[in-house]
Amino acid sequence: MDKALINRRILLEVLQGYLERRRKNPDDGVQIVPVFDEEHDNYEIKKMGWRNKRRISFTVFFFSIADDGKIWVQVNASDYDIVGDLEEKGVLKSDIVLAFHAPHLRPYTGYAVA
């Protein structure tokens, strides 16, 4: 099976698992919203709602899958180890790019550079 298809399936499984866990422990007034574009391989999870009369709207995670099948972690604004979940499900470190790190720092992360 194509690496992109395998990694897409795993990424979706991990994101759905995260969503299920978060929905079991809701944050009053703030929703967890998935924004998945499978045609272009972009996957985002947002928090949206109201807390203490303030509007909450931000990206928790944003992933993209490149043509070579690598998963690019564009945004990780959580202390949750979602990259660890990807590895546990079988995604190789060499197939994960921590894109939120500057390109010159990526060789030191233990993950794919590009």
N, C-alpha and C positions, 0 to 999 in steps of 0.2 A: 504494500500500500504506500502511496505517496506520503512523504514526510509532512508536507503542508496539511494534508487531510488528517493525519494522525495527530499532529500538534493542535490543529483547530478543534478536533473532537475533545482532546484532553483539556484545552483551555476553556471550552464551553462547559465541560463537566465541572471544572474547578470553580468557574464563576457562578454556575448554578448552585453549587454547594455553598459558596460564600453567601449568596443571596438568601438561601433557605435558612442558614444559621442566623443571619441578621434579622430576617423577618420573624423569627421565633423570639427575638429579643428587641422589640421595636424601640426606637428613640422617639418619644412623644413629639408629634408635630413635624417630624422629619422623616421623609420617605427615602428608601433606597431604590433607585431607578436604574434599570439596565437599559443601555442604548447599544444595541448590537447591529452592525452592518456587515452581514456575512458576505454580501456581494463584493465588498471592498476590503474585507478582513480587518475591520476596526471594531473594537469591543470596549465599551466604557461602562463604568458604574459610577453614578452620581448620587449625592445626597441633596435633597431638595425639600424645602418646607419652611416652617417658622419656629423660632426659639426665642423666647423673651423679647417679643416684638421686633425681632431682627430676622431678615430674610436669609435663609441658608441655601446656597446653591454652589456646589463645588464638585470637582471630579475626584473620586476616591482612587479609581484605577482607570488606566487607559492602556490598552494593548493593541498592537497591530501585528499582522503576520506578513512577512515579506515573501516575495516570489520564491525564494529558496527554502521556505518553510520555517525559518527562524521566527521565534516570538520576540517581538520588541516591546519591552516594558517602557512605555512612554511616560507614564505617571504612576507613582505609588505614593499616595498621600495618607498612608495608613501604617500602623505598627503591626498589622496582620501580615504574617509571612506567606503571602500568596505565591511567591516564587518557590518557596519550599514545598508548597502543595503541588506545583507543576512538576518539580523534581520527583516527589513521591509517586506521582502518577506515571512517570516514565520519560518526561522530557529531559533530554541531556543538557548539561550546563553549556555545552558547545552550541546549543540551539536556542539559548536565551541571551538576549542583548539587553543590558540595563541602560537603555537609551537616555534615562534621566541623569546619567553620569556623563561628564564631558568626554569626548572621544579620546583625549590623551590620558584619561584616568581608567578607561575600560580595561586595559591590559592587566590592571592590578586587582580586578574584581573577582577573578576566577571564572567569569562567564565569557561568552563570545564577545569579540571586539566589534564585529560588524556582521 
